[in-house]
Amino acid sequence: MGKIRTYMKALLLLLLFFILEFFAVTVITAIFISMSVPYEEPQYQLVMLAVSNMLAICVMGWWYYFSVADS
């Protein structure tokens, strides 16, 4: 039962990250559309990459701290 619980924790982390990423992309896309910036602009891609990396660092760090470091 312990291995199944560990796998479910890992899958939950992946699902949480995908949900956060979807909302971040939606918000950033809405901001860029309101500013009339085309998607091909390097700024759009740079902002998306930066937000994606920051979300990954925050989510993975938070998950590690509360699930692994507390054990």
mmCIF file of the N, C-alpha and C atoms, coordinates in Angstrom:
data_MODEL
# 
_entry.id   MODEL 
# 
loop_
_atom_site.group_PDB 
_atom_site.id 
_atom_site.type_symbol 
_atom_site.label_atom_id 
_atom_site.label_alt_id 
_atom_site.label_comp_id 
_atom_site.label_asym_id 
_atom_site.label_entity_id 
_atom_site.label_seq_id 
_atom_site.pdbx_PDB_ins_code 
_atom_site.Cartn_x 
_atom_site.Cartn_y 
_atom_site.Cartn_z 
_atom_site.occupancy 
_atom_site.B_iso_or_equiv 
_atom_site.pdbx_formal_charge 
_atom_site.auth_seq_id 
_atom_site.auth_comp_id 
_atom_site.auth_asym_id 
_atom_site.auth_atom_id 
_atom_site.pdbx_PDB_model_num 
ATOM 1   N N  . MET A 1 1  ? 0.826  -1.201 0.000   1.00 0.00 ? 1  MET A N  1 
ATOM 2   C CA . MET A 1 1  ? 0.000  0.000  0.000   1.00 0.00 ? 1  MET A CA 1 
ATOM 3   C C  . MET A 1 1  ? 0.864  1.255  0.000   1.00 0.00 ? 1  MET A C  1 
ATOM 4   N N  . GLY A 1 2  ? 2.078  1.166  0.532   1.00 0.00 ? 2  GLY A N  1 
ATOM 5   C CA . GLY A 1 2  ? 2.958  2.324  0.605   1.00 0.00 ? 2  GLY A CA 1 
ATOM 6   C C  . GLY A 1 2  ? 3.421  2.797  -0.758  1.00 0.00 ? 2  GLY A C  1 
ATOM 7   N N  . LYS A 1 3  ? 3.697  1.838  -1.660  1.00 0.00 ? 3  LYS A N  1 
ATOM 8   C CA . LYS A 1 3  ? 4.147  2.224  -3.004  1.00 0.00 ? 3  LYS A CA 1 
ATOM 9   C C  . LYS A 1 3  ? 3.020  2.895  -3.786  1.00 0.00 ? 3  LYS A C  1 
ATOM 10  N N  . ILE A 1 4  ? 1.833  2.394  -3.637  1.00 0.00 ? 4  ILE A N  1 
ATOM 11  C CA . ILE A 1 4  ? 0.693  2.986  -4.343  1.00 0.00 ? 4  ILE A CA 1 
ATOM 12  C C  . ILE A 1 4  ? 0.473  4.412  -3.856  1.00 0.00 ? 4  ILE A C  1 
ATOM 13  N N  . ARG A 1 5  ? 0.590  4.622  -2.558  1.00 0.00 ? 5  ARG A N  1 
ATOM 14  C CA . ARG A 1 5  ? 0.426  5.965  -1.996  1.00 0.00 ? 5  ARG A CA 1 
ATOM 15  C C  . ARG A 1 5  ? 1.507  6.910  -2.522  1.00 0.00 ? 5  ARG A C  1 
ATOM 16  N N  . THR A 1 6  ? 2.734  6.418  -2.633  1.00 0.00 ? 6  THR A N  1 
ATOM 17  C CA . THR A 1 6  ? 3.825  7.231  -3.163  1.00 0.00 ? 6  THR A CA 1 
ATOM 18  C C  . THR A 1 6  ? 3.575  7.591  -4.625  1.00 0.00 ? 6  THR A C  1 
ATOM 19  N N  . TYR A 1 7  ? 3.113  6.641  -5.419  1.00 0.00 ? 7  TYR A N  1 
ATOM 20  C CA . TYR A 1 7  ? 2.810  6.915  -6.827  1.00 0.00 ? 7  TYR A CA 1 
ATOM 21  C C  . TYR A 1 7  ? 1.665  7.920  -6.964  1.00 0.00 ? 7  TYR A C  1 
ATOM 22  N N  . MET A 1 8  ? 0.666  7.792  -6.107  1.00 0.00 ? 8  MET A N  1 
ATOM 23  C CA . MET A 1 8  ? -0.459 8.731  -6.151  1.00 0.00 ? 8  MET A CA 1 
ATOM 24  C C  . MET A 1 8  ? -0.007 10.142 -5.775  1.00 0.00 ? 8  MET A C  1 
ATOM 25  N N  . LYS A 1 9  ? 0.902  10.259 -4.823  1.00 0.00 ? 9  LYS A N  1 
ATOM 26  C CA . LYS A 1 9  ? 1.443  11.573 -4.475  1.00 0.00 ? 9  LYS A CA 1 
ATOM 27  C C  . LYS A 1 9  ? 2.164  12.198 -5.667  1.00 0.00 ? 9  LYS A C  1 
ATOM 28  N N  . ALA A 1 10 ? 2.933  11.385 -6.376  1.00 0.00 ? 10 ALA A N  1 
ATOM 29  C CA . ALA A 1 10 ? 3.660  11.888 -7.542  1.00 0.00 ? 10 ALA A CA 1 
ATOM 30  C C  . ALA A 1 10 ? 2.694  12.310 -8.644  1.00 0.00 ? 10 ALA A C  1 
ATOM 31  N N  . LEU A 1 11 ? 1.659  11.520 -8.878  1.00 0.00 ? 11 LEU A N  1 
ATOM 32  C CA . LEU A 1 11 ? 0.684  11.869 -9.905  1.00 0.00 ? 11 LEU A CA 1 
ATOM 33  C C  . LEU A 1 11 ? -0.135 13.091 -9.513  1.00 0.00 ? 11 LEU A C  1 
ATOM 34  N N  . LEU A 1 12 ? -0.420 13.237 -8.238  1.00 0.00 ? 12 LEU A N  1 
ATOM 35  C CA . LEU A 1 12 ? -1.138 14.412 -7.771  1.00 0.00 ? 12 LEU A CA 1 
ATOM 36  C C  . LEU A 1 12 ? -0.313 15.673 -7.994  1.00 0.00 ? 12 LEU A C  1 
ATOM 37  N N  . LEU A 1 13 ? 0.981  15.582 -7.762  1.00 0.00 ? 13 LEU A N  1 
ATOM 38  C CA . LEU A 1 13 ? 1.875  16.702 -8.018  1.00 0.00 ? 13 LEU A CA 1 
ATOM 39  C C  . LEU A 1 13 ? 1.856  17.087 -9.494  1.00 0.00 ? 13 LEU A C  1 
ATOM 40  N N  . LEU A 1 14 ? 1.919  16.105 -10.355 1.00 0.00 ? 14 LEU A N  1 
ATOM 41  C CA . LEU A 1 14 ? 1.881  16.363 -11.791 1.00 0.00 ? 14 LEU A CA 1 
ATOM 42  C C  . LEU A 1 14 ? 0.558  17.000 -12.198 1.00 0.00 ? 14 LEU A C  1 
ATOM 43  N N  . LEU A 1 15 ? -0.531 16.500 -11.685 1.00 0.00 ? 15 LEU A N  1 
ATOM 44  C CA . LEU A 1 15 ? -1.846 17.061 -11.986 1.00 0.00 ? 15 LEU A CA 1 
ATOM 45  C C  . LEU A 1 15 ? -1.964 18.492 -11.479 1.00 0.00 ? 15 LEU A C  1 
ATOM 46  N N  . LEU A 1 16 ? -1.493 18.744 -10.268 1.00 0.00 ? 16 LEU A N  1 
ATOM 47  C CA . LEU A 1 16 ? -1.515 20.092 -9.711  1.00 0.00 ? 16 LEU A CA 1 
ATOM 48  C C  . LEU A 1 16 ? -0.707 21.056 -10.570 1.00 0.00 ? 16 LEU A C  1 
ATOM 49  N N  . PHE A 1 17 ? 0.451  20.622 -11.011 1.00 0.00 ? 17 PHE A N  1 
ATOM 50  C CA . PHE A 1 17 ? 1.281  21.482 -11.849 1.00 0.00 ? 17 PHE A CA 1 
ATOM 51  C C  . PHE A 1 17 ? 0.597  21.776 -13.183 1.00 0.00 ? 17 PHE A C  1 
ATOM 52  N N  . PHE A 1 18 ? -0.019 20.787 -13.797 1.00 0.00 ? 18 PHE A N  1 
ATOM 53  C CA . PHE A 1 18 ? -0.719 21.024 -15.067 1.00 0.00 ? 18 PHE A CA 1 
ATOM 54  C C  . PHE A 1 18 ? -1.875 21.999 -14.903 1.00 0.00 ? 18 PHE A C  1 
ATOM 55  N N  . ILE A 1 19 ? -2.605 21.892 -13.808 1.00 0.00 ? 19 ILE A N  1 
ATOM 56  C CA . ILE A 1 19 ? -3.710 22.811 -13.556 1.00 0.00 ? 19 ILE A CA 1 
ATOM 57  C C  . ILE A 1 19 ? -3.192 24.236 -13.368 1.00 0.00 ? 19 ILE A C  1 
ATOM 58  N N  . LEU A 1 20 ? -2.149 24.397 -12.561 1.00 0.00 ? 20 LEU A N  1 
ATOM 59  C CA . LEU A 1 20 ? -1.557 25.726 -12.370 1.00 0.00 ? 20 LEU A CA 1 
ATOM 60  C C  . LEU A 1 20 ? -1.007 26.289 -13.670 1.00 0.00 ? 20 LEU A C  1 
ATOM 61  N N  . GLU A 1 21 ? -0.368 25.458 -14.449 1.00 0.00 ? 21 GLU A N  1 
ATOM 62  C CA . GLU A 1 21 ? 0.195  25.892 -15.729 1.00 0.00 ? 21 GLU A CA 1 
ATOM 63  C C  . GLU A 1 21 ? -0.911 26.348 -16.674 1.00 0.00 ? 21 GLU A C  1 
ATOM 64  N N  . PHE A 1 22 ? -2.021 25.629 -16.708 1.00 0.00 ? 22 PHE A N  1 
ATOM 65  C CA . PHE A 1 22 ? -3.144 26.007 -17.563 1.00 0.00 ? 22 PHE A CA 1 
ATOM 66  C C  . PHE A 1 22 ? -3.682 27.386 -17.181 1.00 0.00 ? 22 PHE A C  1 
ATOM 67  N N  . PHE A 1 23 ? -3.861 27.617 -15.887 1.00 0.00 ? 23 PHE A N  1 
ATOM 68  C CA . PHE A 1 23 ? -4.369 28.915 -15.454 1.00 0.00 ? 23 PHE A CA 1 
ATOM 69  C C  . PHE A 1 23 ? -3.357 30.031 -15.706 1.00 0.00 ? 23 PHE A C  1 
ATOM 70  N N  . ALA A 1 24 ? -2.087 29.753 -15.532 1.00 0.00 ? 24 ALA A N  1 
ATOM 71  C CA . ALA A 1 24 ? -1.061 30.761 -15.800 1.00 0.00 ? 24 ALA A CA 1 
ATOM 72  C C  . ALA A 1 24 ? -1.032 31.115 -17.282 1.00 0.00 ? 24 ALA A C  1 
ATOM 73  N N  . VAL A 1 25 ? -1.104 30.126 -18.130 1.00 0.00 ? 25 VAL A N  1 
ATOM 74  C CA . VAL A 1 25 ? -1.111 30.382 -19.582 1.00 0.00 ? 25 VAL A CA 1 
ATOM 75  C C  . VAL A 1 25 ? -2.346 31.172 -19.968 1.00 0.00 ? 25 VAL A C  1 
ATOM 76  N N  . THR A 1 26 ? -3.475 30.835 -19.396 1.00 0.00 ? 26 THR A N  1 
ATOM 77  C CA . THR A 1 26 ? -4.715 31.550 -19.708 1.00 0.00 ? 26 THR A CA 1 
ATOM 78  C C  . THR A 1 26 ? -4.622 33.017 -19.296 1.00 0.00 ? 26 THR A C  1 
ATOM 79  N N  . VAL A 1 27 ? -4.127 33.275 -18.099 1.00 0.00 ? 27 VAL A N  1 
ATOM 80  C CA . VAL A 1 27 ? -4.018 34.657 -17.617 1.00 0.00 ? 27 VAL A CA 1 
ATOM 81  C C  . VAL A 1 27 ? -3.005 35.443 -18.449 1.00 0.00 ? 27 VAL A C  1 
ATOM 82  N N  . ILE A 1 28 ? -1.855 34.876 -18.715 1.00 0.00 ? 28 ILE A N  1 
ATOM 83  C CA . ILE A 1 28 ? -0.836 35.588 -19.488 1.00 0.00 ? 28 ILE A CA 1 
ATOM 84  C C  . ILE A 1 28 ? -1.309 35.825 -20.916 1.00 0.00 ? 28 ILE A C  1 
ATOM 85  N N  . THR A 1 29 ? -1.968 34.858 -21.499 1.00 0.00 ? 29 THR A N  1 
ATOM 86  C CA . THR A 1 29 ? -2.500 35.039 -22.848 1.00 0.00 ? 29 THR A CA 1 
ATOM 87  C C  . THR A 1 29 ? -3.539 36.152 -22.863 1.00 0.00 ? 29 THR A C  1 
ATOM 88  N N  . ALA A 1 30 ? -4.401 36.199 -21.865 1.00 0.00 ? 30 ALA A N  1 
ATOM 89  C CA . ALA A 1 30 ? -5.404 37.267 -21.797 1.00 0.00 ? 30 ALA A CA 1 
ATOM 90  C C  . ALA A 1 30 ? -4.735 38.632 -21.660 1.00 0.00 ? 30 ALA A C  1 
ATOM 91  N N  . ILE A 1 31 ? -3.684 38.708 -20.871 1.00 0.00 ? 31 ILE A N  1 
ATOM 92  C CA . ILE A 1 31 ? -2.964 39.977 -20.719 1.00 0.00 ? 31 ILE A CA 1 
ATOM 93  C C  . ILE A 1 31 ? -2.340 40.396 -22.032 1.00 0.00 ? 31 ILE A C  1 
ATOM 94  N N  . PHE A 1 32 ? -1.699 39.467 -22.724 1.00 0.00 ? 32 PHE A N  1 
ATOM 95  C CA . PHE A 1 32 ? -1.065 39.814 -23.992 1.00 0.00 ? 32 PHE A CA 1 
ATOM 96  C C  . PHE A 1 32 ? -2.089 40.153 -25.067 1.00 0.00 ? 32 PHE A C  1 
ATOM 97  N N  . ILE A 1 33 ? -3.243 39.498 -25.050 1.00 0.00 ? 33 ILE A N  1 
ATOM 98  C CA . ILE A 1 33 ? -4.295 39.840 -26.017 1.00 0.00 ? 33 ILE A CA 1 
ATOM 99  C C  . ILE A 1 33 ? -4.807 41.245 -25.742 1.00 0.00 ? 33 ILE A C  1 
ATOM 100 N N  . SER A 1 34 ? -4.980 41.585 -24.465 1.00 0.00 ? 34 SER A N  1 
ATOM 101 C CA . SER A 1 34 ? -5.471 42.923 -24.137 1.00 0.00 ? 34 SER A CA 1 
ATOM 102 C C  . SER A 1 34 ? -4.449 43.999 -24.507 1.00 0.00 ? 34 SER A C  1 
ATOM 103 N N  . MET A 1 35 ? -3.171 43.641 -24.532 1.00 0.00 ? 35 MET A N  1 
ATOM 104 C CA . MET A 1 35 ? -2.131 44.593 -24.930 1.00 0.00 ? 35 MET A CA 1 
ATOM 105 C C  . MET A 1 35 ? -1.878 44.569 -26.435 1.00 0.00 ? 35 MET A C  1 
ATOM 106 N N  . SER A 1 36 ? -2.614 43.732 -27.159 1.00 0.00 ? 36 SER A N  1 
ATOM 107 C CA . SER A 1 36 ? -2.494 43.580 -28.614 1.00 0.00 ? 36 SER A CA 1 
ATOM 108 C C  . SER A 1 36 ? -1.090 43.150 -29.033 1.00 0.00 ? 36 SER A C  1 
ATOM 109 N N  . VAL A 1 37 ? -0.509 42.241 -28.302 1.00 0.00 ? 37 VAL A N  1 
ATOM 110 C CA . VAL A 1 37 ? 0.805  41.687 -28.649 1.00 0.00 ? 37 VAL A CA 1 
ATOM 111 C C  . VAL A 1 37 ? 0.579  40.347 -29.339 1.00 0.00 ? 37 VAL A C  1 
ATOM 112 N N  . PRO A 1 38 ? 1.137  40.165 -30.543 1.00 0.00 ? 38 PRO A N  1 
ATOM 113 C CA . PRO A 1 38 ? 0.956  38.876 -31.232 1.00 0.00 ? 38 PRO A CA 1 
ATOM 114 C C  . PRO A 1 38 ? 1.714  37.751 -30.522 1.00 0.00 ? 38 PRO A C  1 
ATOM 115 N N  . TYR A 1 39 ? 1.227  36.529 -30.702 1.00 0.00 ? 39 TYR A N  1 
ATOM 116 C CA . TYR A 1 39 ? 1.826  35.373 -30.035 1.00 0.00 ? 39 TYR A CA 1 
ATOM 117 C C  . TYR A 1 39 ? 3.245  35.075 -30.516 1.00 0.00 ? 39 TYR A C  1 
ATOM 118 N N  . GLU A 1 40 ? 3.589  35.534 -31.696 1.00 0.00 ? 40 GLU A N  1 
ATOM 119 C CA . GLU A 1 40 ? 4.914  35.242 -32.247 1.00 0.00 ? 40 GLU A CA 1 
ATOM 120 C C  . GLU A 1 40 ? 6.004  36.125 -31.648 1.00 0.00 ? 40 GLU A C  1 
ATOM 121 N N  . GLU A 1 41 ? 5.625  37.112 -30.889 1.00 0.00 ? 41 GLU A N  1 
ATOM 122 C CA . GLU A 1 41 ? 6.607  38.015 -30.296 1.00 0.00 ? 41 GLU A CA 1 
ATOM 123 C C  . GLU A 1 41 ? 7.476  37.269 -29.293 1.00 0.00 ? 41 GLU A C  1 
ATOM 124 N N  . PRO A 1 42 ? 8.770  37.580 -29.277 1.00 0.00 ? 42 PRO A N  1 
ATOM 125 C CA . PRO A 1 42 ? 9.657  36.910 -28.310 1.00 0.00 ? 42 PRO A CA 1 
ATOM 126 C C  . PRO A 1 42 ? 9.297  37.212 -26.854 1.00 0.00 ? 42 PRO A C  1 
ATOM 127 N N  . GLN A 1 43 ? 8.708  38.380 -26.598 1.00 0.00 ? 43 GLN A N  1 
ATOM 128 C CA . GLN A 1 43 ? 8.338  38.711 -25.221 1.00 0.00 ? 43 GLN A CA 1 
ATOM 129 C C  . GLN A 1 43 ? 7.300  37.725 -24.687 1.00 0.00 ? 43 GLN A C  1 
ATOM 130 N N  . TYR A 1 44 ? 6.341  37.353 -25.523 1.00 0.00 ? 44 TYR A N  1 
ATOM 131 C CA . TYR A 1 44 ? 5.307  36.413 -25.111 1.00 0.00 ? 44 TYR A CA 1 
ATOM 132 C C  . TYR A 1 44 ? 5.933  35.082 -24.732 1.00 0.00 ? 44 TYR A C  1 
ATOM 133 N N  . GLN A 1 45 ? 6.820  34.589 -25.577 1.00 0.00 ? 45 GLN A N  1 
ATOM 134 C CA . GLN A 1 45 ? 7.459  33.310 -25.318 1.00 0.00 ? 45 GLN A CA 1 
ATOM 135 C C  . GLN A 1 45 ? 8.360  33.374 -24.089 1.00 0.00 ? 45 GLN A C  1 
ATOM 136 N N  . LEU A 1 46 ? 9.046  34.492 -23.917 1.00 0.00 ? 46 LEU A N  1 
ATOM 137 C CA . LEU A 1 46 ? 9.924  34.655 -22.765 1.00 0.00 ? 46 LEU A CA 1 
ATOM 138 C C  . LEU A 1 46 ? 9.121  34.700 -21.465 1.00 0.00 ? 46 LEU A C  1 
ATOM 139 N N  . VAL A 1 47 ? 8.020  35.413 -21.476 1.00 0.00 ? 47 VAL A N  1 
ATOM 140 C CA . VAL A 1 47 ? 7.180  35.494 -20.283 1.00 0.00 ? 47 VAL A CA 1 
ATOM 141 C C  . VAL A 1 47 ? 6.591  34.120 -19.962 1.00 0.00 ? 47 VAL A C  1 
ATOM 142 N N  . MET A 1 48 ? 6.131  33.406 -20.963 1.00 0.00 ? 48 MET A N  1 
ATOM 143 C CA . MET A 1 48 ? 5.578  32.075 -20.736 1.00 0.00 ? 48 MET A CA 1 
ATOM 144 C C  . MET A 1 48 ? 6.626  31.128 -20.157 1.00 0.00 ? 48 MET A C  1 
ATOM 145 N N  . LEU A 1 49 ? 7.842  31.195 -20.666 1.00 0.00 ? 49 LEU A N  1 
ATOM 146 C CA . LEU A 1 49 ? 8.913  30.345 -20.159 1.00 0.00 ? 49 LEU A CA 1 
ATOM 147 C C  . LEU A 1 49 ? 9.264  30.705 -18.718 1.00 0.00 ? 49 LEU A C  1 
ATOM 148 N N  . ALA A 1 50 ? 9.350  31.989 -18.430 1.00 0.00 ? 50 ALA A N  1 
ATOM 149 C CA . ALA A 1 50 ? 9.688  32.426 -17.075 1.00 0.00 ? 50 ALA A CA 1 
ATOM 150 C C  . ALA A 1 50 ? 8.610  32.019 -16.077 1.00 0.00 ? 50 ALA A C  1 
ATOM 151 N N  . VAL A 1 51 ? 7.362  32.218 -16.440 1.00 0.00 ? 51 VAL A N  1 
ATOM 152 C CA . VAL A 1 51 ? 6.263  31.842 -15.539 1.00 0.00 ? 51 VAL A CA 1 
ATOM 153 C C  . VAL A 1 51 ? 6.231  30.330 -15.340 1.00 0.00 ? 51 VAL A C  1 
ATOM 154 N N  . SER A 1 52 ? 6.443  29.589 -16.395 1.00 0.00 ? 52 SER A N  1 
ATOM 155 C CA . SER A 1 52 ? 6.462  28.141 -16.292 1.00 0.00 ? 52 SER A CA 1 
ATOM 156 C C  . SER A 1 52 ? 7.572  27.666 -15.356 1.00 0.00 ? 52 SER A C  1 
ATOM 157 N N  . ASN A 1 53 ? 8.749  28.242 -15.491 1.00 0.00 ? 53 ASN A N  1 
ATOM 158 C CA . ASN A 1 53 ? 9.858  27.848 -14.626 1.00 0.00 ? 53 ASN A CA 1 
ATOM 159 C C  . ASN A 1 53 ? 9.615  28.247 -13.173 1.00 0.00 ? 53 ASN A C  1 
ATOM 160 N N  . MET A 1 54 ? 9.081  29.420 -12.946 1.00 0.00 ? 54 MET A N  1 
ATOM 161 C CA . MET A 1 54 ? 8.810  29.859 -11.573 1.00 0.00 ? 54 MET A CA 1 
ATOM 162 C C  . MET A 1 54 ? 7.717  28.997 -10.929 1.00 0.00 ? 54 MET A C  1 
ATOM 163 N N  . LEU A 1 55 ? 6.702  28.645 -11.694 1.00 0.00 ? 55 LEU A N  1 
ATOM 164 C CA . LEU A 1 55 ? 5.667  27.754 -11.162 1.00 0.00 ? 55 LEU A CA 1 
ATOM 165 C C  . LEU A 1 55 ? 6.247  26.390 -10.822 1.00 0.00 ? 55 LEU A C  1 
ATOM 166 N N  . ALA A 1 56 ? 7.101  25.882 -11.681 1.00 0.00 ? 56 ALA A N  1 
ATOM 167 C CA . ALA A 1 56 ? 7.717  24.581 -11.420 1.00 0.00 ? 56 ALA A CA 1 
ATOM 168 C C  . ALA A 1 56 ? 8.553  24.625 -10.149 1.00 0.00 ? 56 ALA A C  1 
ATOM 169 N N  . ILE A 1 57 ? 9.353  25.653 -9.986  1.00 0.00 ? 57 ILE A N  1 
ATOM 170 C CA . ILE A 1 57 ? 10.189 25.783 -8.792  1.00 0.00 ? 57 ILE A CA 1 
ATOM 171 C C  . ILE A 1 57 ? 9.323  25.887 -7.544  1.00 0.00 ? 57 ILE A C  1 
ATOM 172 N N  . CYS A 1 58 ? 8.300  26.712 -7.592  1.00 0.00 ? 58 CYS A N  1 
ATOM 173 C CA . CYS A 1 58 ? 7.441  26.897 -6.411  1.00 0.00 ? 58 CYS A CA 1 
ATOM 174 C C  . CYS A 1 58 ? 6.664  25.634 -6.065  1.00 0.00 ? 58 CYS A C  1 
ATOM 175 N N  . VAL A 1 59 ? 6.032  25.030 -7.047  1.00 0.00 ? 59 VAL A N  1 
ATOM 176 C CA . VAL A 1 59 ? 5.211  23.851 -6.788  1.00 0.00 ? 59 VAL A CA 1 
ATOM 177 C C  . VAL A 1 59 ? 6.072  22.678 -6.343  1.00 0.00 ? 59 VAL A C  1 
ATOM 178 N N  . MET A 1 60 ? 7.173  22.436 -7.037  1.00 0.00 ? 60 MET A N  1 
ATOM 179 C CA . MET A 1 60 ? 8.028  21.309 -6.667  1.00 0.00 ? 60 MET A CA 1 
ATOM 180 C C  . MET A 1 60 ? 8.678  21.540 -5.303  1.00 0.00 ? 60 MET A C  1 
ATOM 181 N N  . GLY A 1 61 ? 9.100  22.757 -5.018  1.00 0.00 ? 61 GLY A N  1 
ATOM 182 C CA . GLY A 1 61 ? 9.689  23.057 -3.721  1.00 0.00 ? 61 GLY A CA 1 
ATOM 183 C C  . GLY A 1 61 ? 8.690  22.915 -2.592  1.00 0.00 ? 61 GLY A C  1 
ATOM 184 N N  . TRP A 1 62 ? 7.488  23.427 -2.804  1.00 0.00 ? 62 TRP A N  1 
ATOM 185 C CA . TRP A 1 62 ? 6.428  23.312 -1.803  1.00 0.00 ? 62 TRP A CA 1 
ATOM 186 C C  . TRP A 1 62 ? 6.091  21.848 -1.556  1.00 0.00 ? 62 TRP A C  1 
ATOM 187 N N  . TRP A 1 63 ? 5.957  21.102 -2.634  1.00 0.00 ? 63 TRP A N  1 
ATOM 188 C CA . TRP A 1 63 ? 5.611  19.690 -2.511  1.00 0.00 ? 63 TRP A CA 1 
ATOM 189 C C  . TRP A 1 63 ? 6.718  18.923 -1.784  1.00 0.00 ? 63 TRP A C  1 
ATOM 190 N N  . TYR A 1 64 ? 7.960  19.186 -2.111  1.00 0.00 ? 64 TYR A N  1 
ATOM 191 C CA . TYR A 1 64 ? 9.072  18.513 -1.455  1.00 0.00 ? 64 TYR A CA 1 
ATOM 192 C C  . TYR A 1 64 ? 9.099  18.850 0.032   1.00 0.00 ? 64 TYR A C  1 
ATOM 193 N N  . TYR A 1 65 ? 8.921  20.118 0.357   1.00 0.00 ? 65 TYR A N  1 
ATOM 194 C CA . TYR A 1 65 ? 8.986  20.538 1.747   1.00 0.00 ? 65 TYR A CA 1 
ATOM 195 C C  . TYR A 1 65 ? 7.926  19.860 2.596   1.00 0.00 ? 65 TYR A C  1 
ATOM 196 N N  . PHE A 1 66 ? 6.693  19.810 2.092   1.00 0.00 ? 66 PHE A N  1 
ATOM 197 C CA . PHE A 1 66 ? 5.605  19.279 2.904   1.00 0.00 ? 66 PHE A CA 1 
ATOM 198 C C  . PHE A 1 66 ? 5.453  17.756 2.828   1.00 0.00 ? 66 PHE A C  1 
ATOM 199 N N  . SER A 1 67 ? 5.924  17.120 1.769   1.00 0.00 ? 67 SER A N  1 
ATOM 200 C CA . SER A 1 67 ? 5.725  15.681 1.693   1.00 0.00 ? 67 SER A CA 1 
ATOM 201 C C  . SER A 1 67 ? 6.989  14.885 1.995   1.00 0.00 ? 67 SER A C  1 
ATOM 202 N N  . VAL A 1 68 ? 8.146  15.411 1.670   1.00 0.00 ? 68 VAL A N  1 
ATOM 203 C CA . VAL A 1 68 ? 9.364  14.639 1.877   1.00 0.00 ? 68 VAL A CA 1 
ATOM 204 C C  . VAL A 1 68 ? 10.130 15.124 3.106   1.00 0.00 ? 68 VAL A C  1 
ATOM 205 N N  . ALA A 1 69 ? 10.315 16.428 3.230   1.00 0.00 ? 69 ALA A N  1 
ATOM 206 C CA . ALA A 1 69 ? 11.119 16.969 4.324   1.00 0.00 ? 69 ALA A CA 1 
ATOM 207 C C  . ALA A 1 69 ? 10.437 16.790 5.678   1.00 0.00 ? 69 ALA A C  1 
ATOM 208 N N  . ASP A 1 70 ? 9.123  16.773 5.720   1.00 0.00 ? 70 ASP A N  1 
ATOM 209 C CA . ASP A 1 70 ? 8.414  16.588 6.994   1.00 0.00 ? 70 ASP A CA 1 
ATOM 210 C C  . ASP A 1 70 ? 8.455  15.151 7.491   1.00 0.00 ? 70 ASP A C  1 
ATOM 211 N N  . SER A 1 71 ? 8.658  14.209 6.598   1.00 0.00 ? 71 SER A N  1 
ATOM 212 C CA . SER A 1 71 ? 8.607  12.783 6.970   1.00 0.00 ? 71 SER A CA 1 
ATOM 213 C C  . SER A 1 71 ? 9.721  12.359 7.870   1.00 0.00 ? 71 SER A C  1 
# 
